[in-house]
Amino acid sequence: MAEEDLLLPASSSSSSSFSSLVSEISNASTRPFVLAFTVGSCGAFAFGCIIGYSAPTQTSIMKDLNLSIADASFNQFFLFFFCFLFRFIPVNFWFDMIRFISQYSLFGSILTVGLILGALICGKLTDLVGRVKTIWITNILFLIGWFAIAFAKGVWLLDLGRLLQGISIGISVYLGPVYITEIAPRNLRGAASSFSQLFAGVGISVFYALGTVVTWRNLAILGSIPSLMVLPLLFFIPESPRWLAKVGREKEVEAVLLSLRGAKSDVSDETAEILEYTEHVKQQQDVDGGFFTLFQRKYAFSLTIGVVLIALPQLGGLNGYSFYTDSIFTSTGVSSDFGFISTSVVQMFGGILGTVLVDVSGRRTLLLVSQAGMFLGCLATAISFFLKENHCWETGTPVLALFSVMVYFGSYGSGMGSIPWIIASEIYPVDVKGAAGTMCNLVSSISSWLVAYSFSFLLQWSSTGTFLMFATVAGLGFVFIAKLVPETKGKSLEEIQSLFTDSPQDSTIF
């Protein structure tokens, strides 16, 4: 019955579930947990600040530093590096990529390069030194990156700062949800992770606004404030009890849980469950194959779930909408300013709604609603372009285009923005969590880059066809979630992970 419950919605009413959630929040409000949550939120906010920095400052940076195109010598290094690293890809591909980068400045694109590099090391780093020490590393890199940008006199220091920020994002984009998930109570895990990630959107919005009134150097200095706030707090937050159990520091697990849950809480059952499951995983582990341990048969289902959920928003056109929203509005006759404000408000509202409901209605339900909304948004965008191209219903096309973008971003914010990372941080056992983090991060980064790189070419081919393709991906994603993705609400991490990795005859997660 426990396995069957994983796929079924909670039988209690929504009101009782919400009351239980409020009670859980009250019980979890210990100082170490609040400080740890604050650190996670500041990390997400810093991530948003970095993403939101380049758009409002691009013109002034290029003017002050005379960066009409990317520095030629750096382009040569960039070309040599990737030709050597990916020798199986034709050289002409990288020449085309460099020309693309030169048109839009290396400063903007090198963030993605850093993100991929960070994704490659995030899993091994968090497993090796622990969650808290890795947070130290990412925030120090954030600070160095911001100060390098703020005091840059030329292109090299500017790009180095952006590269370091990309590496930090590549590490922290998975580290944040994993750390919050591993320390939060089971009935508060989803809400805590979602609310923490909501600050990324706040950071983007704040820097979009500040960038219109603050110089780019001062804005970079302001960007360092979240990391400067986090560093003192890191002395007072606990390490993840799951990581402590994994590295053999069993005696510290109960003490950490007591600090997180409160001195009067009974954490004996939770401690025993963590230690027993960690020992169970170690006994089942034949040989430490490093990263390739993840590709064992017993992890195939969880790996598929995590990778597909992470890739779905990207392959469903997220970067296309994010980077080319202005083009979509302009092409269909919508005021860009009104469109940006409307979509920002709707996405923020969707994120807040998703945070409230994720531990009430469950992850799976929100994913289905979110994915269905993204499908409808893509379909409506395709229809609006079709009507525009064929000069049909010209008065209503701008309204339909605005509505479609608002539906897409609102739906994304309510579920697909944060829940895939929550599920990815829940379903992998401690022995492969680092490798799984690297894999999910790489899939996210590469699929994101592919869509961002190809989107302008796809629009030249067919605007209607492009969004029909995204709608098809979203529709297939809905079917995938409905058929394969289980509910994880209200279960301990050990219960979830055992259901995913136990032998097929003992598991009924399907």
Secondary structure, 3 states (H helix, E strand, C coil): CHHHHCCCCCCCCHHHHHHHHHHHHHHCCCHHHHHHHHHHHHHHHHHHHHHHHHHHHHHHHHHHHCCCCCCHHHHHHHHHHHHHHCCCCCHHHHHHHHHHHHHHCHHHHHHHHHHHHHHHHHHHHHHHHCHHHHHHHHHHHHHHHHHHHHCCCCHHHHHHHHHHHHHHHHHHHHHHHHHHHHHCCCCCHHHHHHHHHHHHHHHHHHHHHHCCCCCHHHHHHHHCHHHHHHHHHCCCCCCCHHHHHHCCCCHHHHHHHHHHHCCCCCCHHHHHHHHHHHHHHHHHCCCCCHHHHHHCHHHHHHHHHHHHHHHHHHHCCHHHHHHHHHHHHHHHCCCHHHHHHHHHHHHHHHHHHHHHHCCCCCHHHHHHHHHHHHHHHHHHHHHHHHHHHCCCCCCCHHHHHHHHHHHHHHHHHHHHCCHHHHHHHHHCCCCCHHHHHHHHHHHHHHHHHHHHHHHHHHHHHCHHHHHHHHHHHHHHHHHHHHHHCCCCCCCCHHHHHHHHHCCHHHCCCC
